[in-house]
Every structure is written in C-alpha cells, then in structure tokens.
Amino acid sequence: MRLVQLQSPAGDHRAGLVEDNKIRLLDRFESVYDLAMGATSLAEAVNDNRSGQTLDYDPIYQLQSDWRVLIPFTHPEPARCLVSGTGLTHKASAKNRDAMHAKPEDLSDSMKMYLSGLEGGRPEPGTIGVAPEWFYKGNGTILRAHGEPLLTPAYAEDGGEEPEIAGVYIVDKNGQPRRVGMTMANEFSDHRLERRNYLYLAPSKLRNCSIGPELIIDPDFSDVPGTVRIARGGQTLWSQSIHSGEANMAHSLANLEHHHFKFDEHRRPGDVHIHFFGADAFSFGAGIELQDGDIMEVAFEGFGKPLHNPVRIDRRPAPLIAVTTL
C-alpha cells in the first residue's frame, strides 16, 4: 500500500492512495498523520476512507499539474517531528567513512563501530544488541518533498546526496512507538566538513533533506535493491546500483528501533519520528562534486516512483550571526 500527500490547486491538503498510475483521494482526512493517529490498523483505515475521486499520478509526479506532491508524512506542528539517522549500518558507507579518517596502520573509529555492529547488531529476539551510531538532523522544518531543491547553505563546505530508506513513526497516546511505514529518502549532508575531522559529523548532518514521494505501508525490508543517479544538463553524470534492507546491514531493524526509542524523550505521545537507516553508496565517495542545478535521483524497488531533488548552492558570503542581550 502506497500513500501520498498532495496540495490541491486551491491550497487544500489531501491524502491519497496510489493505484497504478492513479491517486485515489481519501475522505475525511487531510493528512496521513490524522489518519494514523486515530487508526488501529492503518491499512484498514485507508480502505474505509477511499473516495470516488481519482487523479492522474504522472502529471503530478512530473510537476506538470496544479496539484503538488508534498512530503508523504508530516506533523501539524513541525517542531514535534524529530529527524534523525543511523550511520555505519552499510558496509560501503563504513568503507567511505574509513577512507576519510583512517590512519594507514590502523582501523578508524568508524570501521571499529561498523564491525561492532556486525558482531552484536543482530541480537536474538527479545534481547538487546550493541548500540549503533546515531545522529540528529533537525525537526520537520528541514524536510523537503519530491521536486523541491536541497540547499547547500552559504556556511557549508559541500552538499551531497545520501540515498537511503527512512522509517516513519508515530508515538501513540499511550507512549508506544508505532511504525507507520517507510519511504525513500535523500539524507543530504556536508561530506567535506565531515572529512576534515570525524568530530564534525554532528554539524555536517544539520542540513535539509528529502523524503518521498510515497509512504509505503508494511514494505518488504529484507533486501531492497536500488539506484542512485546524478544528472547534469539533462545527461547522467554518475550512477550506481545500491542495496538496503536488513540483508545488507550490520544491525537488525528491531535493534535500530530499540536504540532509538529507548530514550524516554523519544516516546512522547503524538510525536513523529523520521529515522534514516543509512546509505550504501553516494557520489562524494566516487569523487563527484555536485554543482548548482544537478538533479539527485534515489530509486528503490518496491518503494514507488523515484525521488528527485535539484541541488541549490548559496554562493553569498556566510553572514555573521550575532547574539544580542535580552
């Protein structure tokens, strides 16, 4: 089951169900969040609220319609959406990070953490495994939809795509985390800043990012092949096959979810969590420097239409932010 959120020509927000090349609008609910918070079973709630109105999907997806694709899952108060991620879950990503920071005669801390995940990241059911790397990206205001640009700000050294799958979660009224579904994602980051010193990892992640265009309800996350592509001037500049899913990760999904939601503050009723599961490959690791206007494409089989975002680079001098006394 694949869901989208749309904005109508009149500016109203609607939730819809993807049916082949059609979108069937849902009755009663303007957002998937409203639908999910009141549902015992999201799939049943979707089926119970199908309307008779359908739209052609392709023109909307291709940005040639008065209807607009939105982020597939949002909180009505963006500050109550926590955007975070788990790094060093995929071997190729760990190798890229290791190449940034390793001394010739020793393993980097990044590779050591990846290896600890291989050793203890898949615990037996009912037991707790080793904790993964975890990072904060921001709140819901940093999320961008399919077709919207991702900005490299003036203070940044770089901006580059990270093709991933993200989990989408709500915390129900009893404080129980509930996985709503998963979505394709571009965890846009500043790799040059990170390469200078791995202690810059935290600020390198404080960038906008994109998810969508579709939210997949109960997808197969065992072994998910995909492709990442960079287009420049209408031509493919670089492309590589990628893999996600538990078969390609050091940690099990259950272990990643436990270590994210073990914190009391991550189980506040009504909150939304968007959590990135890690990348298999990205163009920075292949020596590609993205330019203004490049198109980043993320595609995973079984996760709907590819996610496209253009790169925008702010060339203005970085302003000084001065704090004043109250």
C-alpha positions as CSV (number, residue, x, y, z in Angstrom):
1,M,0.0,0.0,0.0
2,R,1.4,3.4,-1.1
3,L,0.2,6.7,0.2
4,V,0.9,10.3,-0.8
5,Q,0.1,13.7,0.4
6,L,-1.0,16.4,-2.0
7,Q,-1.8,20.1,-2.2
8,S,-4.8,20.9,-4.3
9,P,-5.0,23.9,-6.7
10,A,-7.0,25.7,-4.0
11,G,-4.3,25.1,-1.4
12,D,-6.0,22.4,0.5
13,H,-4.1,19.3,1.7
14,R,-5.3,15.9,0.8
15,A,-4.1,12.3,1.5
16,G,-4.3,9.8,-1.3
17,L,-3.8,6.1,-2.2
18,V,-1.6,5.2,-5.2
19,E,-3.4,2.8,-7.5
20,D,-1.2,2.1,-10.5
21,N,-1.0,5.5,-12.3
22,K,-3.9,6.9,-10.4
23,I,-4.2,8.6,-7.0
24,R,-7.4,7.9,-5.1
25,L,-8.1,10.7,-2.7
26,L,-9.2,9.8,0.8
27,D,-12.2,11.2,2.5
28,R,-12.4,12.9,5.9
29,F,-8.6,13.2,6.5
30,E,-6.3,16.0,5.2
31,S,-3.2,14.2,6.3
32,V,-1.8,10.7,6.8
33,Y,-0.9,11.8,10.4
34,D,-4.5,12.4,11.2
35,L,-5.5,9.1,9.7
36,A,-2.7,7.2,11.6
37,M,-3.3,8.7,15.0
38,G,-6.9,7.5,15.0
39,A,-6.3,4.1,13.5
40,T,-6.0,0.7,15.0
41,S,-4.9,-0.6,11.6
42,L,-3.6,2.0,9.0
43,A,-4.4,-0.3,6.1
44,E,-8.0,-0.8,7.3
45,A,-8.4,3.0,7.9
46,V,-7.2,3.7,4.3
47,N,-9.7,1.2,2.8
48,D,-12.5,2.6,4.9
49,N,-11.9,6.1,3.7
50,R,-11.4,5.7,-0.1
51,S,-13.3,8.4,-2.0
52,G,-14.6,8.1,-5.6
53,Q,-12.3,10.9,-6.8
54,T,-9.1,9.9,-8.6
55,L,-6.3,12.0,-10.2
56,D,-3.7,11.1,-12.9
57,Y,-0.5,10.5,-11.0
58,D,2.1,11.1,-13.7
59,P,1.5,14.8,-14.3
60,I,1.5,15.5,-10.6
61,Y,4.8,13.5,-10.1
62,Q,6.3,15.2,-13.1
63,L,5.4,18.6,-11.6
64,Q,3.2,19.4,-14.6
65,S,-0.1,19.7,-12.7
66,D,-1.8,22.3,-10.5
67,W,-1.8,19.6,-7.8
68,R,1.5,19.4,-5.9
69,V,3.3,16.5,-4.3
70,L,4.0,17.1,-0.6
71,I,6.2,15.4,2.0
72,P,4.4,12.0,2.5
73,F,4.1,12.3,6.3
74,T,4.1,15.4,8.4
75,H,3.2,16.6,11.9
76,P,0.8,19.6,12.1
77,E,3.5,21.1,14.4
78,P,6.8,20.6,12.5
79,A,8.8,21.1,15.7
80,R,7.2,17.9,17.0
81,C,8.8,15.8,14.2
82,L,12.3,14.6,15.1
83,V,14.5,13.8,12.1
84,S,17.5,11.5,12.9
85,G,19.5,8.7,11.5
86,T,21.7,5.8,12.0
87,G,25.2,5.7,10.3
88,L,27.7,2.9,9.6
89,T,24.9,0.4,9.0
90,H,26.0,-0.5,5.4
91,K,29.5,-1.8,4.6
92,A,30.1,0.5,1.6
93,S,29.2,3.5,3.8
94,A,31.6,2.4,6.5
95,K,34.4,2.0,3.9
96,N,33.8,5.5,2.7
97,R,33.9,6.9,6.2
98,D,37.0,4.8,7.0
99,A,38.8,6.2,3.9
100,M,38.1,9.7,5.2
101,H,39.6,9.2,8.6
102,A,41.7,6.0,8.8
103,K,45.4,6.0,9.5
104,P,47.3,3.7,7.2
105,E,48.4,1.4,10.0
106,D,45.1,1.3,11.9
107,L,41.3,0.9,11.7
108,S,39.4,4.2,12.1
109,D,36.8,4.6,14.9
110,S,34.2,4.4,12.1
111,M,35.2,1.0,10.9
112,K,35.5,-0.2,14.5
113,M,31.9,0.8,15.1
114,Y,30.7,-0.9,11.9
115,L,32.5,-4.1,13.0
116,S,30.9,-3.9,16.4
117,G,27.5,-3.8,14.6
118,L,28.5,-6.9,12.6
119,E,29.3,-8.7,15.9
120,G,26.4,-7.6,18.0
121,G,23.9,-5.7,16.0
122,R,21.6,-8.7,15.3
123,P,20.6,-10.0,18.8
124,E,18.3,-12.9,19.3
125,P,14.6,-11.9,19.6
126,G,13.7,-10.5,23.0
127,T,17.3,-9.4,23.7
128,I,19.2,-6.1,23.2
129,G,22.2,-5.8,20.8
130,V,25.0,-3.3,20.6
131,A,24.0,0.3,20.0
132,P,24.6,1.8,16.5
133,E,25.9,5.3,15.7
134,W,23.1,7.8,15.9
135,F,22.8,11.4,14.7
136,Y,20.3,14.3,14.8
137,K,19.4,16.1,11.6
138,G,16.7,18.6,12.8
139,N,13.0,18.9,13.1
140,G,10.2,18.7,10.5
141,T,11.1,22.1,9.0
142,I,14.2,20.6,7.3
143,L,12.2,18.1,5.3
144,R,11.7,18.7,1.5
145,A,9.3,17.0,-0.9
146,H,9.9,15.4,-4.3
147,G,11.0,18.0,-6.8
148,E,12.0,20.6,-4.2
149,P,15.6,21.8,-4.1
150,L,18.0,20.8,-1.4
151,L,20.1,23.8,-0.4
152,T,23.8,23.9,0.3
153,P,23.9,26.9,2.7
154,A,26.5,29.7,2.5
155,Y,28.3,28.5,5.6
156,A,28.6,24.9,4.2
157,E,31.7,23.4,2.6
158,D,29.7,21.0,0.4
159,G,26.4,19.3,-0.1
160,G,25.9,15.7,-1.3
161,E,23.2,13.1,-1.6
162,E,22.9,10.0,0.6
163,P,20.3,7.6,-0.9
164,E,18.5,5.8,1.9
165,I,15.3,4.4,3.2
166,A,13.8,6.1,6.2
167,G,11.3,4.7,8.8
168,V,8.3,6.8,9.6
169,Y,6.9,6.5,13.2
170,I,4.3,8.0,15.4
171,V,4.1,7.7,19.2
172,D,0.6,6.7,20.2
173,K,-1.4,8.2,23.1
174,N,0.0,5.5,25.4
175,G,3.6,6.3,24.6
176,Q,4.0,3.3,22.3
177,P,6.1,3.8,19.2
178,R,4.3,2.7,16.0
179,R,5.9,2.2,12.6
180,V,3.6,3.8,10.1
181,G,5.7,2.8,7.1
182,M,8.9,3.5,5.2
183,T,9.9,5.9,2.4
184,M,12.7,6.7,0.1
185,A,15.0,9.4,1.3
186,N,17.9,11.6,0.5
187,E,19.9,12.3,3.7
188,F,21.7,15.3,2.3
189,S,25.0,16.0,4.2
190,D,28.2,18.1,4.1
191,H,30.8,15.4,3.4
192,R,33.7,17.9,3.1
193,L,33.1,19.2,6.6
194,E,32.9,15.6,7.9
195,R,36.1,14.6,6.1
196,R,38.1,17.4,7.9
197,N,37.6,15.7,11.2
198,Y,35.1,13.0,12.2
199,L,34.1,15.1,15.2
200,Y,32.5,17.4,12.7
201,L,30.0,14.7,11.8
202,A,27.3,16.2,14.0
203,P,27.2,19.6,12.4
204,S,27.7,18.1,8.9
205,K,24.3,16.4,9.3
206,L,22.4,19.7,10.1
207,R,21.2,20.2,6.6
208,N,17.8,19.9,4.8
209,C,16.9,16.5,3.4
210,S,14.1,14.9,1.4
211,I,11.7,12.0,1.7
212,G,9.1,10.5,-0.6
213,P,7.3,10.9,-2.8
214,E,5.4,7.9,-1.4
215,L,4.9,6.4,2.0
216,I,5.0,2.6,1.8
217,I,2.9,0.7,4.4
218,D,4.5,-2.5,5.6
219,P,7.1,-2.9,2.9
220,D,9.4,-5.8,2.4
221,F,12.7,-4.6,4.0
222,S,14.6,-7.8,3.8
223,D,16.7,-7.0,0.7
224,V,16.0,-3.8,-1.3
225,P,17.9,-3.1,-4.5
226,G,18.0,0.4,-5.9
227,T,19.9,3.0,-7.9
228,V,21.3,6.4,-7.2
229,R,21.9,8.8,-10.1
230,I,23.2,12.3,-10.6
231,A,22.1,14.2,-13.7
232,R,23.7,17.3,-15.1
233,G,22.4,19.3,-18.1
234,G,19.9,16.5,-18.8
235,Q,22.5,13.8,-19.0
236,T,23.6,11.2,-16.5
237,L,26.8,12.3,-14.8
238,W,27.1,9.3,-12.4
239,S,25.0,6.3,-11.4
240,Q,25.5,3.3,-9.2
241,S,23.4,0.4,-8.0
242,I,22.7,0.4,-4.3
243,H,21.3,-2.0,-1.7
244,S,19.4,-1.5,1.5
245,G,17.4,-3.7,3.7
246,E,18.3,-6.0,6.6
247,A,20.3,-8.4,4.5
248,N,22.7,-5.6,3.7
249,M,23.0,-4.1,7.1
250,A,25.1,-4.8,10.2
251,H,22.1,-4.2,12.5
252,S,18.6,-5.7,12.5
253,L,15.7,-3.3,12.1
254,A,14.4,-4.2,15.6
255,N,17.8,-3.3,17.1
256,L,17.9,0.1,15.4
257,E,14.4,0.8,16.6
258,H,15.1,-0.2,20.2
259,H,18.1,2.0,20.5
260,H,16.2,5.0,19.0
261,F,13.1,4.6,21.2
262,K,14.8,3.5,24.4
263,F,15.1,7.2,25.3
264,D,12.1,8.4,27.3
265,E,12.0,11.7,25.4
266,H,11.6,9.8,22.1
267,R,8.3,8.3,23.3
268,R,6.3,11.5,23.8
269,P,2.7,10.8,22.8
270,G,1.7,12.4,19.5
271,D,5.3,13.0,18.2
272,V,6.5,11.9,14.8
273,H,9.9,10.4,14.1
274,I,11.6,10.2,10.7
275,H,14.7,8.0,11.0
276,F,17.2,7.3,8.2
277,F,18.6,3.8,8.1
278,G,21.9,4.5,6.3
279,A,23.4,4.7,2.8
280,D,25.1,2.1,0.7
281,A,26.9,4.5,-1.7
282,F,26.9,8.2,-2.6
283,S,28.6,10.3,-5.3
284,F,31.0,12.0,-2.9
285,G,32.7,8.7,-2.4
286,A,33.3,8.4,-6.1
287,G,34.9,11.9,-6.2
288,I,31.9,13.7,-7.7
289,E,31.4,17.4,-6.6
290,L,27.8,18.4,-7.1
291,Q,27.0,21.7,-8.8
292,D,24.1,24.0,-8.7
293,G,21.3,22.6,-10.8
294,D,22.4,18.9,-10.6
295,I,19.5,16.5,-10.1
296,M,19.8,13.8,-7.5
297,E,17.7,10.7,-8.0
298,V,17.1,8.0,-5.4
299,A,15.2,4.9,-6.5
300,F,14.5,1.7,-4.5
301,E,12.5,-1.3,-5.9
302,G,9.1,-1.6,-4.3
303,F,9.1,2.0,-2.9
304,G,7.2,3.8,-5.6
305,K,8.3,6.4,-8.1
306,P,11.9,7.8,-7.8
307,L,12.7,10.7,-5.5
308,H,14.2,13.7,-7.5
309,N,15.7,16.9,-6.0
310,P,17.8,19.6,-7.6
311,V,20.9,21.0,-5.9
312,R,20.9,24.6,-5.0
313,I,24.1,26.3,-3.7
314,D,24.0,29.6,-1.9
315,R,27.1,31.5,-3.1
316,R,26.6,34.5,-0.9
317,P,29.2,35.2,1.8
318,A,28.2,33.5,5.1
319,P,26.7,36.1,7.4
320,L,27.9,36.6,10.9
321,I,25.1,35.7,13.4
322,A,25.4,38.0,16.3
323,V,23.6,37.2,19.6
324,T,22.3,40.2,21.5
325,T,21.5,40.6,25.2
326,L,17.8,40.5,26.1
